[in-house]
């Protein structure tokens, strides 16, 4: 990494509505992936690459984030910006101008995306190209799942953020991965108040003839926007990890989890504080802290939510299971059995 002064903004204020009820208990950036909050995976990369500081904007359950993360990630300082109302991705920079302006380069990252971010490569290409901004795009995601993706020309210049709104010939469409870099000077004319990076900064920049560069990555990337995507991200991230016993194939089991000797865990993740009783079989599933799977149960493609207790001999496939509470009850497409809500995983 160069000697440039690097600072980051990690977007962490979203409400995570599509992930409810998990996000009624935890802000989305703190949802666990292999024992670490998802945002810690991003902060760890930034700290390793020599960033002097990172700011996180806060809103939904925002007090939990500084409590969990503290003031530093390694040698990198952490600062927090509390938003009484959601300001959006670009609006987050207003209260943080004092923090961003001293930097030579600013990197913005989505706090709810999971990737072994190629930060060094992104910055190197940005400096080389002298573009106004450089965005990471992933070749591993289907553009149709993400609004059609962004359009790139034959030289990987970004020419379109939405199909039908092209500022050049589109050679291919890729998915914007939620990591971008620019000089803080790009923000000088951005008004304070709510705003969106794409709608209010990048699309007008393209329309005015500005240059935005794209860097492609083939690294695994996940947007944790829905329960299905969250499960896919966790299983992909933990695949190939060594579990405590050979019978638990291609799985990750936290040291603080309790798994009966005759339980079988296959391609799954069991977080600390979860319990798997004797004779249970867990396949392609995630057990969150406090989850308990009863004796002889069989789960496949499932998420067992925080502090959810499944009765013995439960059979579940392609569902997320959570307790019914005053803030959460079964919707029209859910099933309610006892006090447990079963939500289809797409």
ABEGO torsion letter per residue (X at the ends): XBABBBBBBBBAABAGAAAOAAAAABBAAABBBGGBBAAAAAAAAAAAAGBABBBBBBBBGAAAAAAAAEABBEABBBBBBBBABBAEAAAAAAAAAAAAAABABBBBBBAABBBBBBAAAAAAAAAAAGBABBBBBBAABBAAABGGEBBBBAAGBBABABBGBBAEBBABBBBBAGBBBBBAAAAAABBBEBBBAAAAAAAAAAAAGBBBBBBBBABBBBBAABAAAAAAAAAAAABGBBBABAABBGBBBBAABBBBAABBBBGBBBBBGBBBBBGBBBBGBBBBBGBBBBBGBBBBGBBBBBGBBBBBGBBBBGBBBBBBBAABBBBAABBBBEABBBBBBX
